[in-house]
Amino acid sequence: MTSIAPQPADPPRIVVVGSCMLDLIAQVDVAPERGETVLGQRLDTQPGGKGFNQAIAAARLGCSVEFVSRLGDDAHGPLFLKDLDLDGVGRAHVSVDPSQGTGMSLIVVDVAGENSIVATPRANDALSPAHIAEAGAVLSQADALLLSFEVPLDALAAAAVLAGPQTLVCLNAAPAIPIPDNLAARTDVLIVNEIEATELTAIAVDNVDSAQRAALSLRAGRGLCRGWAARPRSLVRGRRRRLHRCR
């Protein structure tokens, strides 16, 4: 009897709506205090931004990735397109703004690995609901949608609305700002660090217990919006959704 080998599952379809930021990374022994000047050990320049990093990471895990973003009309934009192509990330919806430069981030990293970031959006601020609408077909078919706060809120909300009912919507709420009703109501997974959780909940997050209390507060919707608690999968002990395993 001839056995039939199982067919490999199709890779997960991921759409990332987010930023492209050229990262200027200064390595220092100790980060400067206010008004202080310190000498850096090295300076690196590389393509980054929360959205760009998410798209590259998902592609390297074997997912099928489409990226929706906005670049400036400058010498930096082609660096991002080259890296997206190298990792097989779809960029049909990465557009160029003729009047803005590519976003840039100034990053200071100390010897302990702690960092401080100043992100200047530039062309990212020009990503609009109209650009999102052009990606409606891929958004409606996505298994997961990754969003972050380095692009305008109205663009993120438009993406969440166009996502299909099967789409797991993940929101990286950084930098921390109040989450609008229409976006929170469609968010399944909220991603924050201890600083962002503290800002959103007014609970000082400095250990596991305070992190759990902040997570429960976020899930209940305190400090976010009325619609948050209506999505029980949002954060803590929510019903799990299963996606295909990435290769």
Secondary structure, DSSP 8 states (H G I E B T S, - for coil): ------------EEEEE---EEEEEEE-SS---TT-----SEEEEEEE-HHHHHHHHHHHTT-EEEEEEEEESSSSHHHHHHHHHHTT-EEEEEEEETTS--EEEEEEE-TTS-EEEEEE-GGGGG--HHHHHHTHHHHHH-SEEEEETTS-HHHHHHHHHHS-TT-EEEEE--S-----HHHHTT-SEEE--HHHHHHHHS----SHHHHHHHHHHHHHTTTT-TTGGG-TTSSSS----------
